[in-house]
């Protein structure tokens, strides 16, 4: 089956999925305006208003920010949004990877990783002491996880980026990262980018001909 035919189904499903996510968000916000305070949005504006140089733990009424029900609810929605945005990214792994080389552990890690990162980001947000404590804990634990392919590193970075965006209540940025990664990866896979350097464009660009590829 030609890739031009094979790519049409993923594009339709992924586009419908993103459209459904946006429609669900608008429906919830329109039906329940009070839920806005729990949604992981507006984080960048809050950081700018608090001041980028202020890394002390922010308190409200003597209680640290992040300890109330509002922030617990925001974290719950943040991890749900992070997992939802990471789902189509994991689909790209299944689409572009041969069936015999699919790693189930890695595919599951992609979904759970942004959830954990979102929680960590919300815990250490605006707290220099907690940030250093987390760095010490991570340094004390030696992780030995080897990726089978270097391209898999991109999925890990994408999961971390989406998790951080959700953790700082900037899920809109996470949405853009997810969409850009998915459609960019899908386009490169469909075009077989870099697989054939003897095409007219690359032959002109690299001054390469068929004889050079046979050497």
N, C-alpha and C positions, 0 to 999 in steps of 0.2 A: 504494500500500500504506500502511495506517495505521501511525503510529509505534508504537502499542501492540503491533502485530505485529512490526514491524521491530526493536524494542528487545529482544524476548525472546531472539533468537539471540545478540546480544552479551552479554547478562547471563549466559546459560548458559555460553558459551565462557569469558568472563572469570572467572566464579566457579569453573568447573572448573580453569582455569589456576592461580588462586591456591591452590585446594585441593590441586592436584598439587604445587605448590611447597612447601607446608607438609608434605604427606605425605612428599615426598622428603627434606626436611630431617630430619624425625623418624626416617625410615628410616636415613639415613646416620649420624646421631648414635647411634641405638640399635645399629647394627651395628658401628660403629667409634668407640667412645668417645674414643680417643686423638686423633681429628681435631678435637676441640673446641678445642684450642689454636691451630688454624689458621683456625677460623671467625671471621668479622668480627662477633663478638658480645661484649658486656660492656664496650664502649668507654666508656660513660658512667660506669660504676662505677670504671674505671681512672682516668679524669680526676678524679673526685671524690677518690679515694684519693691521687693524686699532688699534689692541691692546685691550685685554679684560678689561684692567683697565681704559680705556679712555671712560668716560660716558658723556662727554660734547657734546653739539650739534655740529655735523660736518657741516662745511660750505664749499661752493665751489664758489669762486668769490664773496664772501660777501653774498651769498644767502644760506639759510639752505637747506641741502640735503633733498630731498623729496618734494620740492616745484615745481620742473620742470615737463615738459611734459613727460620726460623719466620715472620718478617715478610714475606719474599718470598712464601711460600706463602699467608699471610693476605691479602696484596695481590692475589694471583692470584684467590683465591676472592672477594675483595671486588669486583673489577671484574666478575666473572661474575655475582654477585648484583645489582650495580647495573644491568647490562644486562638481566638477567632481569626486574627490577622495573620498568624503563623500557619494556619491550616493550608491556604493556597500555596504558600511557599513550600510546604512539605509535599504538596501535589507535584510541584515542579521537579522535585527529587525523584519521584516515582516515574514521571513522564520521561525525563532525560537520562535516567540510569537504566541500563539493561537489567532485565528481571533477575538474572542469576547473580548480579552484583549488588542487589538491594540489601542494605543492612537494617534489620528491624530495630536494633538498639539505637542506631543513629537517627532513624526516622522518629522514634518516640522521644528521643532527647530533644529534637528540634521543637516539639510541641511544649514540652515541660520547661525547657530552659528559659524562655521569655517570661513564664509565670514566676519562676524563682527570681529572675533578675528584676522584675517589676516590684516584687516584695522587698528585695534588698534595697533598691533605689528609694523606695518610699520610707524605709526604716532609717537610712543614713542621710536623707535629704536635709540640707541645711545644718548638719551636725558634724563638725570637724572631729570631735572626739569619737563618734561612732564610725566615721569613715576610717580613721586610723586603727580602730579596734578591728574592723572588718579586714583591713589590709594585713594586720598581724595574724589573724586567724587563717586567712588564705595562704600567707607565706609559711605558716606552720604545717600546712597540709600539702603534700606533694602529689599532684594529679598526674597520672600516667595514662593518658588517653591518646592513642595515635590514630589519626584520620587516614583512611585507606587511599584517599585522593586529595590532592591539594585544593581542588575545586570545592570540596566539602567545607573548607574553611569559610567560604563565602556564606554558606547557610548558617554557620555558627555566628558569624558577625551580624548577619541579618536578624537572627533570633535575639542577640544581645541588644541591638539597636531598637528593635520593637519593644523589648522588655523595659529598656531604659525610658523610652518615650511614654510607655504606659505608667511607669513608676513615678515620673515627674508630672503626671497629668497632662501630657501633650500627645494624646492618642492620635490627633490629626497628623502629626509628624510620622507616627508609626504607620498610619494608613498610607501615606505617600511612599514611605520606604517599602512597604509590602507590595504596593501596586507597581512601583518602579522595578523592583527586583523580579517580580513574577513575569511581567511583560517583557522586560529586557532579556531575561534568561530564555523565555519562550522564543523570542525573535532570533537570538543567537543560535539556539538549537535548531530552529526551522531552517535557517540560512546555512547551517553547517559552517559557521564562521571559523576560518583558520584550517579547515580540513583539506581544502584544495587550493594550493598556492599557484597552480597553473591555469587558473581562470583568467580571462582577458584583463580584468581589472588588476588583480594581484601580479600577473605577469608584467604588466606595464609599470606597476608601482615598485616592484622588487627587481625588475630586469631579469626575471627568471623564465626559463623555457623548460620544455619537457626533458631535455637532456640533463639539465641541472638537477631535476628531481630523481633521476636514475642514478646519480653519483653517490 
